[in-house]
Amino acid sequence: SGREPTLELPDHCNFHLFLSHARRTGEDQMHTIARQLQLLLHDIKIWLHADRPGAVAAGAVAEAVGEAAVFVIFLSEGYFRSTRCRAELFEALRLGEPVLV
């Protein structure tokens, strides 16, 4: 249609996407995906751990999962072996968030 997409957020959300990835095998790719989305969709709000180095506490990350409209998994080697990744996913499932792999 040539029109910009509408990026409305549900009332309980501060982010359109929470991008979950294994640092060792997915951080560079997920960072690239996030930047490309931001170039194409200027108003998109993305939670990416690399952009929030101070957000290492489990509580801060769990809160961010709950504030995202969609939980996105970048499934690379080691994702399910990562305690952090599993905790993020379990929180998304507990909250009933939509999960995209």
N, C-alpha and C positions, 0 to 999 in steps of 0.2 A: 504494500500500500504506500510505501515511502514515508509513512508517519512514524514518529518516535513512539516506542512502546510506553505504556503507562506503568510506572514502577511504584504503585501504591503499596504501602506496608500495612499489614494487619495491626490493629491497635497495640497488641502486646509485643510487637517486634521493633527492634532497632536496626536489624540487618536483613537484607534480602537473602543472603547466603552465608552459611558457616562452612568454610572449606577445611575439611579434615584430611590429613595426609601423614604418612610416615616421613619423618624428616630426612632420613638417610637416602630414601629412594624416590621421594616425591616432592620435596620442597621446591626445587628449581622449576619443575613443571607446573606445580600449583601456583607458584608466584607468577609465572608467565600467563597462565590462564586468567588469574585475577586481574593482571594489568591489561590484558586484551579486553576482558569484559568491561573494565573501567573506561577504556578508550571508546568502545562501541556504545556503552550505556552510561553516560556521564553521571547520572544520579544514582547509580547502583551503590548499595552499601554492603560491603563484604567484610566478614570477620576472617582474617587470616593471621595465624599465630606469628608469622614472621613480621607482621606490621605492628605487633604488640609485644615487644620483648619483655615487658614487665608483667604480662599476664600469664605467669607460670603457675600460680596457685590453682589447685583443682577447682576451688569454689568460683574463681573468676571465669574459668573456662566453661564450667557447667552453666553458669549464669548466661554466658554468651550463647551457648547452645540453645537455651530457652528463649533467647531474644531474636533468633533467626527464623525466617519464614520457611527456609528449606535447608536441610543438612546434606551437604555434598561430600561423598567419599571419593578421593582419588585412590583407587585400589592399585597399589604397587607392592612389590615384594616387601614383606615384613609388616604390612599394615596390621594384620590381626595378631602378630606377635608383640606389637607395641601396646604396653599397658595404657599409655595416654590415649591412643587411638580407640582402644576398646572402651575405655571410660567415656570418651566423647560419644561414641556410638550408643552405648547403653543408656546414657542420659537422653539422647535424642529419642530413642525407642520408648524410654520411660515416660517422656513428655508427649509422646504421640506425634512427634514432628515428622513431616514428610522426609523420606530419605532417598537420595538420588546417588546411584553408583555409576 
